[in-house]
Amino acid sequence: MRKRSLAVTTFVAMLLIARAASGATVDGANIHWSSTGSGSKTLIFVHGWTCDDSSWRSQVPVVSKEYRVITLDLPGHGRSGAPKGGKFSMELFARAVEAVRAEAKVDRAILVGHSMGTPVIRLYALMYPQRVSALVLVDGLVQIPGATGGFRAPTMKGEAGRMTREVMVRGMFSTATVQPLREHILKMMLGTPEATAAGAMEATWDSSQWRSDPVKVPVLGIYADQSALANREGMKRIYPTLEYHEIPGTGHFLMMEKPEEFNRLLLAFLRKLK
């Protein structure tokens, strides 16, 4: 009986620690976010293109034992609404993060961004430098003016666009992406509305929003094994304080594929911050 009572008490305590909130808005879109844990530092986790806050399900329970952890769904993703007029941009996403920070009453935060989330948190750091104490890049895009290499974002609309999306997603997997995880990622990313997939893709590759200004706060980069996204020369220019790691045997979703290794690197970095 005492064990049952203890289990109930623990469950209730977890409910009190973790809370979902939806008071943050940007351009008419309600932004879904959640807060878990407490501590001297606060982390805001930002997911990638057509993903949602479940991207961090292996990090929240571990990191929140020592720190406050905030996750959110960017506009048009997950449980967040789309902006009025349907216009997506990196600046919109950065302002969504700021709306959550303000609603959560956080002074300064460590921002963690996966994939598209990396240019989001980079722009946030340039727009709101007084609110950022560190950045963590998770197999993230490194975009520098004049360095597109002629890349053109593929169309995301119609049946052909959906097929393109699926091929892209499957190409992000590695041998470490076990079948249940593949199914979760496919459901998450292909379940995102077409308008969001197209708009966010265009926003990601809108070079008019790329800037070469260096971000001088502490920066940790955790990348996939031999990641094609790891532009090391570019990183040196825009993240001069970068501490860089790769996790062997991983694909694009390394934080979900090998969470223990990922969490170890993240926590080691956090403990070094003042």
Backbone hydrogen bonds in HBPLUS format (Angstrom, degrees):
<---DONOR---> <-ACCEPTOR-->    atom                        ^
c    i                          cat <-CA-CA->   ^        H-A-AA   ^      H-
h    n   atom  resd res      DA  || num        DHA   H-A  angle D-A-AA Bond
n    s   type  num  typ     dist DA aas  dist angle  dist       angle   num
A0005-SER N   A0001-MET O   2.93 MM   4  6.23 158.6  1.97 149.0 155.2     1
A0006-LEU N   A0002-ARG O   2.87 MM   4  6.08 154.3  1.94 145.7 152.7     2
A0007-ALA N   A0003-LYS O   2.93 MM   4  6.17 154.0  2.00 146.8 153.7     3
A0008-VAL N   A0004-ARG O   2.99 MM   4  6.27 157.5  2.05 149.5 155.1     4
A0009-THR N   A0005-SER O   2.93 MM   4  6.15 158.9  1.98 147.3 153.4     5
A0010-THR N   A0006-LEU O   2.91 MM   4  6.10 158.0  1.95 148.1 153.9     6
A0011-PHE N   A0007-ALA O   2.97 MM   4  6.19 157.7  2.03 146.3 152.2     7
A0012-VAL N   A0008-VAL O   2.96 MM   4  6.20 162.4  1.99 152.3 156.6     8
A0013-ALA N   A0009-THR O   2.92 MM   4  6.12 156.0  1.98 146.5 153.6     9
A0014-MET N   A0010-THR O   2.97 MM   4  6.25 153.2  2.05 147.7 154.3    10
A0015-LEU N   A0011-PHE O   3.07 MM   4  6.38 149.8  2.17 144.7 152.9    11
A0016-LEU N   A0012-VAL O   3.02 MM   4  6.35 145.8  2.14 145.5 154.8    12
A0017-ILE N   A0013-ALA O   2.94 MM   4  6.22 147.0  2.05 145.8 155.3    13
A0018-ALA N   A0014-MET O   2.92 MM   4  6.06 168.8  1.93 153.6 155.9    14
A0019-ARG N   A0035-SER O   2.84 MM  16  5.43 157.1  1.89 153.7 161.1    15
A0035-SER N   A0019-ARG O   2.86 MM  16  5.43 160.0  1.90 156.0 162.1    16
A0021-ALA N   A0033-TRP O   2.81 MM  12  5.54 175.0  1.81 164.5 163.8    17
A0033-TRP N   A0021-ALA O   3.16 MM  12  5.54 160.5  2.20 168.1 164.7    18
A0031-ILE N   A0024-ALA O   2.82 MM   7  5.36 173.7  1.82 154.6 152.7    19
A0026-VAL N   A0029-ALA O   2.95 MM   3  5.23 148.9  2.05 138.4 148.1    20
A0029-ALA N   A0026-VAL O   2.85 MM   3  5.23 164.4  1.88 119.7 123.8    21
A0084-LYS N   A0027-ASP O   3.02 MM  57  6.13 171.2  2.03 174.8 177.4    22
A0081-GLY N   A0030-ASN O   2.88 MM  51  5.19 160.1  1.92 150.4 156.6    23
A0073-ASP N   A0032-HIS O   3.00 MM  41  5.63 153.4  2.07 159.9 160.6    24
A0034-SER N   A0071-THR O   2.91 MM  37  5.43 155.7  1.97 149.6 155.1    25
A0071-THR N   A0034-SER O   3.02 MM  37  5.43 153.1  2.09 145.3 153.9    26
A0036-THR N   A0069-VAL O   2.84 MM  33  5.19 154.2  1.90 148.8 157.5    27
A0069-VAL N   A0036-THR O   2.80 MM  33  5.19 167.8  1.82 159.6 163.7    28
A0068-ARG N   A0041-LYS O   3.08 MM  27  6.37 160.8  2.12 164.8 162.9    29
A0110-ILE N   A0042-THR O   2.88 MM  68  6.24 163.4  1.91 157.6 163.0    30
A0043-LEU N   A0068-ARG O   2.90 MM  25  6.30 160.9  1.94 158.8 163.0    31
A0070-ILE N   A0043-LEU O   2.80 MM  27  6.04 159.6  1.84 162.0 169.0    32
A0044-ILE N   A0110-ILE O   2.90 MM  66  6.27 156.0  1.96 153.1 158.7    33
A0112-VAL N   A0044-ILE O   2.91 MM  68  6.11 168.0  1.92 153.1 154.5    34
A0045-PHE N   A0070-ILE O   2.83 MM  25  6.23 163.9  1.85 169.0 172.5    35
A0046-VAL N   A0112-VAL O   2.68 MM  66  5.93 160.8  1.72 169.4 176.4    36
A0114-HIS N   A0046-VAL O   3.04 MM  68  6.47 160.8  2.08 169.4 175.1    37
A0051-CYS N   A0048-GLY O   3.14 MM   3  5.43 154.9  2.20 133.2 128.8    38
A0055-SER N   A0052-ASP O   3.10 MM   3  6.04 167.6  2.11 127.2 130.1    39
A0056-TRP N   A0053-ASP O   3.26 MM   3  6.01 170.9  2.26 118.5 120.8    40
A0057-ARG N   A0054-SER O   3.18 MM   3  5.14 158.2  2.23 116.4 113.0    41
A0059-GLN N   A0056-TRP O   2.97 MM   3  5.22 154.0  2.04 110.0 118.4    42
A0060-VAL N   A0056-TRP O   3.10 MM   4  6.23 166.6  2.12 174.7 174.2    43
A0062-VAL N   A0059-GLN O   3.13 MM   3  5.47 124.0  2.46 108.4 122.4    44
A0063-VAL N   A0059-GLN O   2.86 MM   4  5.84 168.5  1.88 175.8 179.7    45
A0064-SER N   A0060-VAL O   3.03 MM   4  5.65 156.9  2.09 145.7 152.0    46
A0065-LYS N   A0062-VAL O   3.26 MM   3  5.74 162.6  2.29 110.4 115.5    47
A0066-GLU N   A0063-VAL O   3.13 MM   3  5.92 161.3  2.16 120.8 125.2    48
A0067-TYR N   A0063-VAL O   3.03 MM   4  6.08 153.9  2.10 148.1 155.7    49
A0077-HIS N   A0074-LEU O   2.93 MM   3  5.41 157.6  1.98 144.7 146.5    50
A0076-GLY N   A0081-GLY O   2.89 MM   5  5.14 142.6  2.03 112.4 116.5    51
A0080-SER N   A0077-HIS O   2.94 MM   3  5.67 164.3  1.97 152.0 153.7    52
A0086-GLY N   A0083-PRO O   2.89 MM   3  5.21 156.4  1.95 127.6 132.1    53
A0093-PHE N   A0089-SER O   3.12 MM   4  6.48 160.4  2.16 147.7 152.0    54
A0094-ALA N   A0090-MET O   2.89 MM   4  6.15 156.3  1.95 148.5 155.2    55
A0095-ARG N   A0091-GLU O   2.94 MM   4  6.14 154.2  2.01 145.2 152.1    56
A0096-ALA N   A0092-LEU O   2.91 MM   4  6.20 138.1  2.09 143.1 155.4    57
A0097-VAL N   A0093-PHE O   3.09 MM   4  6.47 152.1  2.17 147.3 153.5    58
A0098-GLU N   A0094-ALA O   3.04 MM   4  6.37 154.7  2.11 144.2 151.4    59
A0099-ALA N   A0095-ARG O   2.89 MM   4  6.11 148.3  1.99 140.8 149.0    60
A0100-VAL N   A0096-ALA O   3.09 MM   4  6.38 152.9  2.16 145.8 152.3    61
A0101-ARG N   A0097-VAL O   2.89 MM   4  6.19 161.1  1.93 151.1 156.9    62
A0102-ALA N   A0098-GLU O   2.93 MM   4  6.11 165.6  1.96 151.9 154.9    63
A0103-GLU N   A0099-ALA O   2.99 MM   4  6.11 160.0  2.03 142.2 148.2    64
A0104-ALA N   A0100-VAL O   2.82 MM   4  5.94 150.0  1.91 151.1 159.3    65
A0106-VAL N   A0101-ARG O   3.19 MM   5  5.52 169.5  2.20 152.8 155.8    66
A0105-LYS N   A0102-ALA O   3.07 MM   3  5.00 151.5  2.16  98.7 107.5    67
A0109-ALA N   A0131-ARG O   2.92 MM  22  6.28 155.6  1.98 144.4 145.5    68
A0133-SER N   A0109-ALA O   2.96 MM  24  5.66 168.3  1.98 138.0 140.2    69
A0111-LEU N   A0134-ALA O   3.06 MM  23  6.47 154.1  2.13 156.0 150.9    70
A0136-VAL N   A0111-LEU O   2.79 MM  25  6.17 141.5  1.94 158.8 161.4    71
A0113-GLY N   A0136-VAL O   2.94 MM  23  6.31 163.7  1.96 176.6 177.8    72
A0138-VAL N   A0113-GLY O   2.90 MM  25  5.83 160.2  1.94 157.9 151.7    73
A0117-GLY N   A0114-HIS O   2.64 MM   3  4.68 148.4  1.74 139.5 130.9    74
A0115-SER N   A0138-VAL O   3.06 MM  23  6.34 159.0  2.11 159.7 160.7    75
A0118-THR N   A0115-SER O   2.99 MM   3  5.66 160.8  2.03 118.0 123.3    76
A0120-VAL N   A0116-MET O   3.34 MM   4  6.61 149.9  2.43 143.6 152.2    77
A0121-ILE N   A0117-GLY O   2.95 MM   4  6.19 162.4  1.98 148.2 151.0    78
A0122-ARG N   A0118-THR O   2.91 MM   4  6.07 150.4  1.99 151.4 160.8    79
A0123-LEU N   A0119-PRO O   3.02 MM   4  6.04 165.8  2.04 140.6 143.9    80
A0124-TYR N   A0120-VAL O   2.95 MM   4  6.18 154.5  2.02 144.9 153.1    81
A0125-ALA N   A0121-ILE O   2.93 MM   4  6.07 155.1  1.99 140.3 146.0    82
A0126-LEU N   A0122-ARG O   3.12 MM   4  6.47 141.9  2.27 143.3 153.6    83
A0126-LEU N   A0123-LEU O   3.12 MM   3  5.05 123.8  2.46  93.3 107.7    84
A0127-MET N   A0123-LEU O   2.85 MM   4  6.08 146.4  1.96 149.6 159.5    85
A0128-TYR N   A0124-TYR O   2.71 MM   4  5.73 160.4  1.74 159.3 164.0    86
A0131-ARG N   A0128-TYR O   2.94 MM   3  5.60 165.0  1.96 124.6 129.6    87
A0132-VAL N   A0129-PRO O   3.34 MM   3  5.51 172.5  2.34 110.9 112.7    88
A0135-LEU N   A0218-PRO O   3.02 MM  83  6.53 155.8  2.08 154.3 162.1    89
A0220-LEU N   A0135-LEU O   2.94 MM  85  6.36 158.7  1.98 149.1 154.9    90
A0137-LEU N   A0220-LEU O   2.72 MM  83  6.15 158.1  1.77 161.7 167.5    91
A0222-ILE N   A0137-LEU O   2.80 MM  85  6.13 168.7  1.81 177.8 178.0    92
A0139-ASP N   A0222-ILE O   2.89 MM  83  6.19 144.5  2.02 137.4 148.2    93
A0147-ALA N   A0144-ILE O   3.03 MM   3  5.59 143.0  2.17 151.5 148.9    94
A0151-PHE N   A0148-THR O   3.27 MM   3  5.72 164.5  2.30 111.2 115.7    95
A0161-GLY N   A0157-LYS O   3.11 MM   4  4.45 132.4  2.35 124.5 124.9    96
A0162-ARG N   A0158-GLY O   3.01 MM   4  6.37 150.4  2.10 148.1 156.1    97
A0163-MET N   A0159-GLU O   3.04 MM   4  6.32 156.4  2.10 146.9 153.0    98
A0164-THR N   A0160-ALA O   2.93 MM   4  6.19 153.0  2.00 145.1 152.9    99
A0165-ARG N   A0161-GLY O   2.89 MM   4  6.17 155.3  1.96 146.7 153.3   100
A0166-GLU N   A0162-ARG O   3.00 MM   4  6.30 160.5  2.04 149.4 153.7   101
A0167-VAL N   A0163-MET O   2.99 MM   4  6.25 162.3  2.02 150.6 155.2   102
A0168-MET N   A0164-THR O   2.92 MM   4  6.12 159.4  1.96 151.3 157.2   103
A0169-VAL N   A0165-ARG O   2.90 MM   4  6.15 163.7  1.93 154.4 158.5   104
A0170-ARG N   A0166-GLU O   2.93 MM   4  6.11 172.3  1.94 154.9 157.1   105
A0171-GLY N   A0167-VAL O   3.04 MM   4  6.13 140.5  2.20 139.3 149.9   106
A0171-GLY N   A0168-MET O   3.17 MM   3  5.11 124.0  2.50  92.4 106.9   107
A0172-MET N   A0169-VAL O   2.91 MM   3  5.30 157.7  1.96 111.4 118.9   108
A0173-PHE N   A0170-ARG O   3.26 MM   3  5.56 164.9  2.28 108.8 113.4   109
A0252-HIS N   A0172-MET O   3.07 MM  80  5.21 151.5  2.15 150.3 157.5   110
A0177-THR N   A0174-SER O   2.96 MM   3  5.32 162.4  1.99 111.5 117.4   111
A0181-LEU N   A0178-VAL O   2.99 MM   3  5.40 119.6  2.36 110.7 125.7   112
A0182-ARG N   A0178-VAL O   2.90 MM   4  6.19 154.9  1.96 154.1 162.3   113
A0183-GLU N   A0179-GLN O   2.95 MM   4  6.19 161.0  1.98 158.0 162.2   114
A0184-HIS N   A0180-PRO O   3.04 MM   4  6.28 154.3  2.11 141.4 148.3   115
A0185-ILE N   A0181-LEU O   2.96 MM   4  6.17 168.0  1.97 155.6 158.0   116
A0186-LEU N   A0182-ARG O   2.91 MM   4  6.07 167.1  1.93 154.1 157.9   117
A0187-LYS N   A0183-GLU O   2.98 MM   4  6.05 162.3  2.01 146.0 151.2   118
A0188-MET N   A0184-HIS O   2.93 MM   4  6.09 160.3  1.97 149.3 155.1   119
A0189-MET N   A0185-ILE O   2.85 MM   4  5.98 175.4  1.85 157.9 159.2   120
A0190-LEU N   A0186-LEU O   2.89 MM   4  5.68 161.3  1.93 145.4 151.7   121
A0191-GLY N   A0187-LYS O   3.03 MM   4  5.55 126.4  2.32 126.5 138.1   122
A0196-THR N   A0193-PRO O   3.05 MM   3  5.33 122.9  2.39 102.9 116.8   123
A0197-ALA N   A0193-PRO O   2.99 MM   4  6.34 164.4  2.01 157.1 161.7   124
A0198-ALA N   A0194-GLU O   2.88 MM   4  6.10 166.8  1.90 158.2 160.8   125
A0199-GLY N   A0195-ALA O   2.88 MM   4  5.84 162.1  1.91 140.7 146.8   126
A0200-ALA N   A0196-THR O   2.77 MM   4  5.65 166.8  1.78 152.0 156.2   127
A0201-MET N   A0197-ALA O   3.14 MM   4  6.04 148.9  2.24 132.9 141.4   128
A0202-GLU N   A0198-ALA O   3.01 MM   4  6.22 162.9  2.04 150.7 155.1   129
A0203-ALA N   A0199-GLY O   2.94 MM   4  6.11 153.1  2.02 141.7 149.8   130
A0204-THR N   A0200-ALA O   2.91 MM   4  6.03 151.0  1.99 142.1 149.5   131
A0205-TRP N   A0201-MET O   3.26 MM   4  6.54 150.2  2.36 146.0 152.2   132
A0206-ASP N   A0203-ALA O   3.29 MM   3  5.10 167.6  2.31 104.4 105.0   133
A0209-GLN N   A0206-ASP O   3.14 MM   3  6.14 172.8  2.15 128.0 130.3   134
A0210-TRP N   A0207-SER O   3.12 MM   3  5.11 165.0  2.14 105.1 109.7   135
A0215-VAL N   A0238-ILE O   2.85 MM  23  5.98 166.2  1.87 148.5 147.7   136
A0243-GLU N   A0219-VAL O   2.84 MM  24  6.23 147.2  1.95 149.6 159.9   137
A0221-GLY N   A0243-GLU O   2.78 MM  22  6.03 166.0  1.80 161.4 160.5   138
A0245-HIS N   A0221-GLY O   2.83 MM  24  6.07 146.0  1.94 154.8 166.0   139
A0223-TYR N   A0245-HIS O   2.87 MM  22  6.20 164.9  1.89 149.1 154.0   140
A0247-ILE N   A0223-TYR O   3.03 MM  24  6.47 151.3  2.11 167.2 172.6   141
A0227-SER N   A0224-ALA O   3.20 MM   3  4.98 135.2  2.41 132.7 120.0   142
A0230-ALA N   A0227-SER O   3.38 MM   3  5.53 162.5  2.42 102.5 107.6   143
A0231-ASN N   A0229-LEU O   2.92 MM   2  5.90 123.8  2.24 114.2  97.9   144
A0232-ARG N   A0230-ALA O   3.00 MM   2  5.56 117.7  2.40 110.4  93.7   145
A0235-MET N   A0231-ASN O   2.86 MM   4  6.08 154.3  1.92 154.0 162.6   146
A0236-LYS N   A0232-ARG O   3.10 MM   4  6.31 153.0  2.17 144.7 149.9   147
A0237-ARG N   A0234-GLY O   3.09 MM   3  5.27 127.6  2.38  99.1 112.4   148
A0238-ILE N   A0234-GLY O   3.16 MM   4  6.51 159.1  2.21 155.6 160.4   149
A0239-TYR N   A0235-MET O   2.68 MM   4  5.27 145.5  1.79 150.5 156.6   150
A0242-LEU N   A0239-TYR O   3.03 MM   3  5.42 160.6  2.07 126.8 126.9   151
A0256-MET N   A0253-PHE O   2.95 MM   3  5.56 150.3  2.04 117.7 126.6   152
A0257-GLU N   A0253-PHE O   2.94 MM   4  6.11 145.0  2.06 147.0 157.5   153
A0258-LYS N   A0254-LEU O   2.94 MM   4  5.73 172.7  1.95 145.8 148.2   154
A0262-PHE N   A0258-LYS O   3.11 MM   4  6.33 166.0  2.13 155.2 159.6   155
A0263-ASN N   A0259-PRO O   2.77 MM   4  5.80 171.0  1.78 152.9 155.7   156
A0264-ARG N   A0260-GLU O   3.01 MM   4  6.09 151.8  2.09 141.5 149.3   157
A0265-LEU N   A0261-GLU O   3.18 MM   4  6.43 161.9  2.21 150.0 153.1   158
A0266-LEU N   A0262-PHE O   2.99 MM   4  6.24 163.0  2.02 154.6 160.0   159
A0267-LEU N   A0263-ASN O   2.86 MM   4  5.94 172.1  1.86 153.1 155.4   160
A0268-ALA N   A0264-ARG O   3.04 MM   4  6.10 155.8  2.10 143.6 150.5   161
A0269-PHE N   A0265-LEU O   3.14 MM   4  6.31 155.4  2.20 144.0 149.9   162
A0270-LEU N   A0266-LEU O   2.98 MM   4  6.27 161.7  2.01 153.3 158.4   163
A0271-ARG N   A0267-LEU O   2.99 MM   4  6.14 156.5  2.05 149.3 154.5   164
A0272-LYS N   A0269-PHE O   3.11 MM   3  5.35 145.2  2.24 103.9 114.1   165
A0273-LEU N   A0270-LEU O   3.15 MM   3  5.37 149.0  2.25 103.8 112.8   166
